[in-house]
Amino acid sequence: MTQLIRSPAVAATTSRLPWMDAVRGTAILLLLVWHASSIPTLFGFPMPDGIRLANAFFRPYRMPALMFLSGMLLAKSLAKPLPTYYARKLGAIFWPYLVWMLIARALIIDTDRMPWWDWRSWYATSYLWFLFFIGVYYLAAPLLHRLPKWAPVAAAFVLGVLLPQGGVEQRLAYFAVFFFAGHCLSTPRGARLLASRVKPRACAIVGVLLGAASMVWTDPLAYNTWTAPLSLCGIWAIIHLYSQGSELGSNWRLRFLGRSSIVYYVCHFPIMMLLARALLPVMPVTAVVVISLVTAIAGGTCLALVKNSVAFSWLFQCPQTITQAVAGRWRALREAASRPTTQL
């Protein structure tokens, strides 16, 4: 239990934690399964009931868990100088968003419905919405840093309730609850609160009940902010399971997926869409789902193995020369603005 109490608190200041990579890897794997089985529905093929129910059960946890884990690492990012902080987020989040938006629009997105120069073409669009959302949170985080840690969570919850259900802005507020809750609960005080007041078994029961409810009322519960506290219970139960030395928490395959989550996330959808277009007219849906899933995992793994090479790194990370130039320019502007003006 001591390890679990410490883990969220130190996540912001230490190197990678195996259980965190494993949880992230599990969420990415569930996302791949979801897209592999849901893409055929875009072409008019129904999803088998068993797969549909399984996807609905994990819906309250897939992306919320990724948001929560990202929030847990926010303090480590905020410890850097502000120019470095923003330059790195530009390179790690908005750069791959723009690169893969261009790739997606060239390969799989119908460009006739909305021209490239329309701002809505780049606003939290397509499967890359997660990167856009998390980029917004990172942009806002320094502005909220002086507030109590719980304040952004409460504000996001209120906005998520008040905004029209299902809209982009409402979903932005909904997922902000998880991001800033991860930041809030990663502090030593938050960890002590979780350890003393929150029981993992009770959270697991709540999580199972929410998953079962999502199987029955899938659409009404999707992105419903009132259910966010229940999703947090399930996420905490998962973290407890993975951080207690379980086989899942130490599984090297899941940890590899988690360490390269950005690679699998950005590349899987174009692969699956291209395969679906080519294979659905000539093969059974189930076979297409399996082939799409296996191919996306294999393709993502190949790219993950070469993600740091000069030839491929630009697909997932802005070149260092650009981020350094941005940080340096910003630093120079701040220094110039802080110098007292000379009176003549």
C-alpha positions as CSV (number, residue, x, y, z in Angstrom):
1,M,0.0,0.0,0.0
2,T,2.9,2.4,0.7
3,Q,4.0,2.1,-2.9
4,L,0.5,3.1,-4.2
5,I,0.4,6.1,-1.8
6,R,3.7,7.4,-3.0
7,S,3.3,6.6,-6.7
8,P,0.8,9.3,-7.7
9,A,2.7,11.9,-5.6
10,V,6.1,11.2,-7.1
11,A,4.8,10.7,-10.7
12,A,5.3,14.4,-11.3
13,T,9.0,14.4,-10.3
14,T,10.5,11.0,-11.1
15,S,11.2,8.9,-14.1
16,R,8.7,6.7,-15.8
17,L,6.7,4.4,-13.5
18,P,6.0,0.9,-14.9
19,W,2.4,0.8,-13.8
20,M,1.7,4.1,-15.4
21,D,3.0,2.9,-18.8
22,A,1.0,-0.3,-18.4
23,V,-2.3,1.6,-17.7
24,R,-1.6,3.9,-20.6
25,G,-0.8,0.9,-22.8
26,T,-4.1,-0.8,-21.8
27,A,-6.1,2.3,-22.6
28,I,-4.4,2.5,-26.0
29,L,-5.1,-1.1,-26.7
30,L,-8.8,-0.7,-25.8
31,L,-8.9,2.3,-28.1
32,L,-7.4,0.3,-31.0
33,V,-10.0,-2.4,-30.4
34,W,-12.8,0.2,-30.4
35,H,-11.7,1.8,-33.7
36,A,-11.1,-1.5,-35.4
37,S,-14.6,-2.6,-34.6
38,S,-16.3,0.7,-35.1
39,I,-14.8,1.8,-38.5
40,P,-16.8,-0.8,-40.4
41,T,-20.0,0.9,-39.1
42,L,-18.9,4.0,-41.0
43,F,-19.3,1.9,-44.2
44,G,-22.7,0.6,-43.2
45,F,-21.7,-2.7,-41.6
46,P,-23.2,-3.4,-38.1
47,M,-21.0,-4.1,-35.2
48,P,-21.6,-7.5,-33.5
49,D,-23.5,-7.2,-30.2
50,G,-20.8,-8.8,-28.1
51,I,-18.1,-6.4,-29.4
52,R,-20.4,-3.4,-29.1
53,L,-21.2,-4.2,-25.4
54,A,-17.6,-4.7,-24.6
55,N,-16.6,-1.4,-26.1
56,A,-19.5,0.3,-24.3
57,F,-18.3,-1.2,-20.9
58,F,-14.8,0.4,-21.3
59,R,-16.0,3.7,-22.8
60,P,-16.1,5.5,-19.4
61,Y,-12.4,4.6,-18.9
62,R,-10.5,4.5,-22.2
63,M,-9.8,8.2,-22.9
64,P,-10.6,9.5,-19.3
65,A,-7.7,7.3,-18.0
66,L,-5.3,8.8,-20.6
67,M,-6.4,12.3,-19.6
68,F,-6.0,11.5,-15.9
69,L,-2.4,10.1,-16.4
70,S,-1.4,13.1,-18.5
71,G,-2.6,15.4,-15.7
72,M,-0.5,13.4,-13.2
73,L,2.6,14.5,-15.1
74,L,1.6,18.2,-15.3
75,A,3.6,19.3,-12.3
76,K,6.8,18.0,-13.8
77,S,6.1,20.0,-16.9
78,L,5.2,23.2,-15.0
79,A,8.5,23.0,-13.1
80,K,10.3,24.0,-16.3
81,P,10.8,27.7,-17.4
82,L,7.7,28.9,-19.2
83,P,9.4,29.4,-22.7
84,T,10.7,25.8,-22.4
85,Y,7.4,24.5,-21.2
86,Y,5.4,26.0,-24.1
87,A,8.0,25.1,-26.8
88,R,8.0,21.5,-25.7
89,K,4.2,21.3,-25.7
90,L,4.2,22.8,-29.1
91,G,6.6,20.2,-30.3
92,A,5.1,17.2,-28.5
93,I,1.4,17.9,-29.0
94,F,0.5,20.5,-31.6
95,W,3.2,19.4,-34.1
96,P,2.0,15.8,-34.4
97,Y,-1.6,17.0,-34.5
98,L,-0.9,19.2,-37.5
99,V,1.3,16.6,-39.2
100,W,-1.2,13.8,-38.9
101,M,-4.1,16.0,-39.7
102,L,-2.4,16.6,-43.0
103,I,-1.8,12.9,-43.5
104,A,-5.4,12.0,-42.5
105,R,-6.9,14.6,-44.8
106,A,-4.8,13.4,-47.7
107,L,-5.6,9.7,-47.1
108,I,-8.9,9.2,-45.3
109,I,-10.9,12.4,-44.7
110,D,-13.5,13.6,-47.2
111,T,-12.2,17.1,-48.0
112,D,-15.2,18.0,-50.1
113,R,-17.4,18.6,-47.0
114,M,-15.1,21.3,-45.6
115,P,-12.2,23.1,-47.3
116,W,-8.7,22.9,-45.9
117,W,-8.6,26.7,-45.2
118,D,-11.7,26.6,-43.1
119,W,-10.7,26.9,-39.4
120,R,-13.2,24.2,-38.4
121,S,-11.1,21.7,-40.4
122,W,-8.4,22.1,-37.7
123,Y,-10.5,22.5,-34.6
124,A,-10.6,19.3,-32.5
125,T,-11.4,17.3,-35.7
126,S,-11.3,13.6,-36.6
127,Y,-9.7,11.0,-34.4
128,L,-7.0,13.4,-33.3
129,W,-9.3,15.4,-31.0
130,F,-7.5,14.0,-28.0
131,L,-4.3,15.8,-28.9
132,F,-6.2,19.0,-29.5
133,F,-7.9,18.8,-26.1
134,I,-4.8,18.0,-24.2
135,G,-3.0,20.8,-26.0
136,V,-5.6,23.2,-24.8
137,Y,-5.2,22.0,-21.2
138,Y,-1.5,22.4,-21.3
139,L,-1.8,25.9,-22.7
140,A,-4.2,26.9,-19.9
141,A,-2.4,25.1,-17.1
142,P,0.2,27.9,-16.4
143,L,-2.5,30.5,-16.2
144,L,-4.3,28.4,-13.6
145,H,-1.3,27.4,-11.6
146,R,-1.8,29.9,-8.8
147,L,-5.4,28.7,-8.2
148,P,-6.2,25.9,-5.7
149,K,-5.6,22.6,-7.4
150,W,-9.3,21.7,-7.1
151,A,-10.5,24.9,-8.7
152,P,-10.0,23.9,-12.4
153,V,-11.6,20.5,-11.7
154,A,-14.7,22.2,-10.2
155,A,-14.9,24.8,-13.0
156,A,-14.6,22.1,-15.7
157,F,-17.3,20.1,-14.0
158,V,-19.7,23.1,-13.9
159,L,-19.0,23.9,-17.6
160,G,-19.4,20.3,-18.5
161,V,-22.9,20.3,-16.9
162,L,-24.0,23.6,-18.3
163,L,-22.8,23.4,-21.9
164,P,-24.9,21.7,-24.6
165,Q,-24.4,17.9,-24.2
166,G,-22.2,16.3,-26.9
167,G,-20.7,19.5,-28.3
168,V,-17.0,19.9,-28.7
169,E,-16.8,22.5,-26.0
170,Q,-18.8,20.3,-23.6
171,R,-16.5,17.4,-24.3
172,L,-13.5,19.7,-23.8
173,A,-14.9,20.5,-20.3
174,Y,-15.8,16.9,-19.6
175,F,-12.2,15.6,-20.2
176,A,-10.7,18.6,-18.4
177,V,-12.2,17.1,-15.2
178,F,-10.0,14.1,-15.6
179,F,-6.9,16.0,-16.7
180,F,-6.9,18.4,-13.8
181,A,-8.1,15.8,-11.3
182,G,-5.0,13.8,-12.2
183,H,-2.9,16.9,-11.4
184,C,-4.8,17.6,-8.2
185,L,-4.6,14.0,-6.9
186,S,-0.9,13.6,-7.9
187,T,0.2,15.9,-5.1
188,P,1.2,14.5,-1.7
189,R,-1.9,15.9,-0.1
190,G,-4.1,14.3,-2.8
191,A,-2.3,11.0,-2.4
192,R,-2.9,11.0,1.3
193,L,-6.6,11.8,0.8
194,L,-7.0,8.9,-1.6
195,A,-5.2,6.5,0.7
196,S,-7.2,7.5,3.8
197,R,-10.7,8.1,2.4
198,V,-11.0,6.1,-0.8
199,K,-11.3,2.3,-0.8
200,P,-10.1,0.5,-3.9
201,R,-12.7,-2.3,-3.6
202,A,-15.5,0.1,-3.4
203,C,-14.2,2.0,-6.4
204,A,-13.9,-1.2,-8.3
205,I,-17.6,-2.0,-7.6
206,V,-18.6,1.5,-8.7
207,G,-16.5,1.2,-11.8
208,V,-18.1,-2.2,-12.8
209,L,-21.6,-0.8,-12.2
210,L,-20.8,2.3,-14.4
211,G,-19.5,0.0,-17.1
212,A,-22.6,-2.1,-16.9
213,A,-24.8,1.0,-17.1
214,S,-22.8,2.2,-20.1
215,M,-23.6,-1.1,-21.9
216,V,-27.4,-0.4,-21.4
217,W,-27.4,3.4,-21.8
218,T,-24.4,3.9,-24.1
219,D,-25.3,7.2,-25.7
220,P,-27.0,9.0,-22.8
221,L,-24.0,8.3,-20.6
222,A,-21.3,9.2,-23.2
223,Y,-19.4,12.3,-22.1
224,N,-22.0,12.9,-19.4
225,T,-20.2,15.1,-16.8
226,W,-22.4,13.8,-13.9
227,T,-20.7,10.4,-14.4
228,A,-17.2,11.8,-14.3
229,P,-16.8,11.1,-10.5
230,L,-17.9,7.5,-11.1
231,S,-15.3,7.2,-13.9
232,L,-12.7,8.5,-11.6
233,C,-13.6,5.8,-9.1
234,G,-13.0,3.1,-11.8
235,I,-9.7,4.7,-12.9
236,W,-8.5,4.8,-9.3
237,A,-9.3,1.1,-8.9
238,I,-7.4,0.3,-12.1
239,I,-4.4,2.3,-10.9
240,H,-4.5,0.4,-7.6
241,L,-4.6,-2.9,-9.4
242,Y,-1.7,-2.0,-11.7
243,S,0.5,-0.4,-9.1
244,Q,0.4,-3.3,-6.6
245,G,2.9,-5.5,-8.5
246,S,0.3,-7.3,-10.5
247,E,1.2,-9.1,-13.8
248,L,-0.8,-6.4,-15.7
249,G,1.2,-3.6,-14.1
250,S,4.5,-5.2,-15.1
251,N,3.6,-6.6,-18.5
252,W,6.3,-5.4,-20.9
253,R,4.0,-5.5,-23.9
254,L,1.5,-3.1,-22.2
255,R,4.4,-0.9,-21.0
256,F,5.8,-0.7,-24.5
257,L,2.4,0.3,-25.8
258,G,2.3,3.0,-23.1
259,R,5.7,4.3,-23.7
260,S,4.9,4.8,-27.4
261,S,1.3,5.7,-27.0
262,I,1.6,8.8,-29.2
263,V,2.9,6.6,-32.1
264,Y,0.0,4.1,-31.9
265,Y,-2.5,6.8,-31.4
266,V,-1.7,8.9,-34.4
267,C,-1.0,6.1,-36.9
268,H,-3.6,3.5,-36.2
269,F,-6.7,5.2,-37.7
270,P,-5.4,5.9,-41.2
271,I,-4.2,2.3,-41.3
272,M,-7.6,0.9,-40.3
273,M,-9.5,3.2,-42.6
274,L,-7.4,2.3,-45.6
275,L,-7.8,-1.5,-44.9
276,A,-11.6,-1.1,-44.3
277,R,-12.0,0.6,-47.6
278,A,-10.1,-2.1,-49.4
279,L,-11.2,-5.2,-47.6
280,L,-14.9,-4.7,-46.6
281,P,-16.2,-5.2,-50.1
282,V,-14.5,-8.6,-50.4
283,M,-14.2,-10.0,-46.9
284,P,-16.4,-10.7,-43.8
285,V,-16.6,-7.9,-41.3
286,T,-15.1,-10.0,-38.5
287,A,-12.0,-10.8,-40.6
288,V,-11.6,-7.1,-41.5
289,V,-11.7,-6.1,-37.8
290,V,-9.1,-8.7,-36.9
291,I,-6.8,-7.8,-39.8
292,S,-7.2,-4.0,-39.1
293,L,-6.3,-4.5,-35.4
294,V,-3.3,-6.7,-36.0
295,T,-2.0,-4.5,-38.8
296,A,-2.4,-1.3,-36.8
297,I,-0.5,-2.9,-33.8
298,A,2.2,-4.2,-36.1
299,G,2.5,-0.9,-38.0
300,G,2.5,1.1,-34.8
301,T,5.2,-1.2,-33.3
302,C,7.4,-0.8,-36.4
303,L,7.1,3.0,-36.1
304,A,7.7,2.9,-32.4
305,L,11.0,1.1,-32.9
306,V,12.2,3.9,-35.2
307,K,10.4,6.9,-33.7
308,N,13.7,8.4,-32.5
309,S,15.5,8.1,-35.9
310,V,16.1,11.1,-38.0
311,A,14.0,9.8,-40.8
312,F,10.8,9.2,-38.7
313,S,11.1,11.3,-35.6
314,W,9.5,14.4,-37.3
315,L,6.2,12.4,-37.5
316,F,5.8,12.4,-33.8
317,Q,8.0,15.3,-32.4
318,C,8.8,18.7,-33.7
319,P,12.5,18.9,-34.7
320,Q,14.6,20.1,-31.8
321,T,16.0,23.1,-33.7
322,I,12.5,24.5,-34.1
323,T,11.5,24.0,-30.4
324,Q,14.8,25.5,-29.3
325,A,14.4,28.5,-31.6
326,V,10.8,29.1,-30.3
327,A,11.9,28.8,-26.7
328,G,14.9,31.1,-27.3
329,R,12.8,33.7,-29.1
330,W,10.2,33.7,-26.4
331,R,12.9,34.0,-23.7
332,A,14.4,37.0,-25.5
333,L,11.0,38.7,-25.9
334,R,10.3,38.3,-22.2
335,E,13.7,39.6,-21.2
336,A,13.3,42.6,-23.5
337,A,9.8,43.3,-22.0
338,S,11.2,43.1,-18.5
339,R,14.1,45.6,-19.1
340,P,13.3,49.1,-17.8
341,T,13.0,51.7,-20.6
342,T,15.5,54.5,-20.8
343,Q,14.3,58.0,-20.2
344,L,15.7,60.5,-22.7
